[in-house]
Structure formats: structure tokens, C-alpha cells
């Protein structure tokens, strides 16, 4: 089947360097160790829960502040978070080009409400996507098959018509096994080349 939908991941594909910038900014502001930042923000069970909407964003931040033992507020942490993001201009240009050629654009992301809300307020980015799958709205995290079923449902397309990009190799392996056209994002030129190999008119 011909490709009809190209799905972007947010961190690492649509936005650049957000994770590394956030770690750096948190270290500089609060003198936290990299290990403590990763343990709380990137790999904690609480983060998994907030991304599945099992706890609120406010509950997560209150817990994180206590775990880090820092004198701050949820609002300050969100300011640090959003300042860590920058849009990949090449991705914006590619999305515009693909839309002009009739392709639909999607996003499928493990994320939580505070982060999406503050990024939308600053970048107004959701308008770029025809199909939006957010883990906290679905209560499911990638690589659960159900979140990709939801992608098909919301787009009205079969998995064979969908290309999904991600910068995590284990997620791409899952997508391959599920029957999607999957691209492991390493850099932008490679991403475009892989789209062309899959028959996308870039």
C-alpha cells in the first residue's frame, strides 16, 4: 500500500535536543546530579504514571520537588522545561512540503498534559498534525500495541499506509514487528533518505 500518513515523534525529531538541554538547565539551576535528574524525570514510575494520566501533572511535580529536595515551584520547573525546547526547522519545512503533496502528518508521543500544554502555548505546534495520539489522553504508553491501534483508528488508515519515525531503536523494532513502516531517526538527511526508500515523494 502507498504511504498516506507520516508520523513524527516529538522529542528528538520535531523538537531538537530537549532532553539534553533540560538536564543541563536543571544541573545549572539546582546543582542536581545527572543521575538524580534521570531517576526522577526520565525513568521513574511516577513519570510513567503521569504520562498515562494515572496521576496529575501537579502530583508529579510536587513529588519531584520533594525527591530532588529543591526550593522551587511547578511553574519554575515548567519554565525551565519549555526553555529547553527548540523546533527542528528542517522538520517544519519537510512537513509543509509533504502536506503540499497530499500526505497527512501525525504525531504519536509518550507525554503528559503539562508538557504538551506549555509547548503548545509557546510553539503552537499541534496545528502541524492531522492525527494526534497523546499517551496521557489514551492512558497507554508506547510501545503498547493499543496505542498504535489507536493511531490507525484516529487516522482511518491501515498500518501498511503509515510511516512512523522514532529515535528509540527498541520502539522502531516494535513498530516493525507490528507491521508499520518504521524509521529509526538518527539525523535529518538519513530520515529523508529513508522516507524516499519507502516510496514517499519528498
C-alpha positions, 0 to 999 in steps of 0.5 A: 500500500502507498504511504498516506500518513507520516508520523513524527515523534516529538522529542528528538525529531520535531523538537531538537535536543530537549532532553539534553538541554533540560538536564543541563538547565536543571544541573545549572539551576539546582546543582542536581546530579545527572543521575538524580535528574534521570531517576526522577524525570526520565525513568521513574514510575511516577513519570510513567504514571503521569504520562498515562494520566494515572496521576496529575501533572501537579502530583508529579511535580510536587513529588519531584520537588520533594525527591530532588529536595529543591526550593522551587515551584511547578511553574519554575520547573515548567519554565525551565522545561519549555526553555529547553525546547527548540523546533527542528526547522528542517522538520517544519519545512519537510512537513509543509512540503509533504502536506503540499503533496497530499500526505497527512502528518501525525504525531504519536508521543509518550507525554503528559498534559503539562508538557504538551500544554506549555509547548503548545502555548509557546510553539503552537505546534499541534496545528502541524498534525492531522492525527494526534495520539497523546499517551496521557489522553489514551492512558497507554504508553508506547510501545503498547500495541493499543496505542498504535491501534489507536493511531490507525483508528484516529487516522482511518488508515491501515498500518501498511499506509503509515510511516512512523519515525522514532529515535528509540531503536527498541520502539522502531523494532516494535513498530516493525514487528507490528507491521508499520513502516518504521524509521529509526531517526538518527539525523535529518538527511538519513530520515529523508533518505529513508522516507524516499526508500519507502516510496514517499515523494519528498 
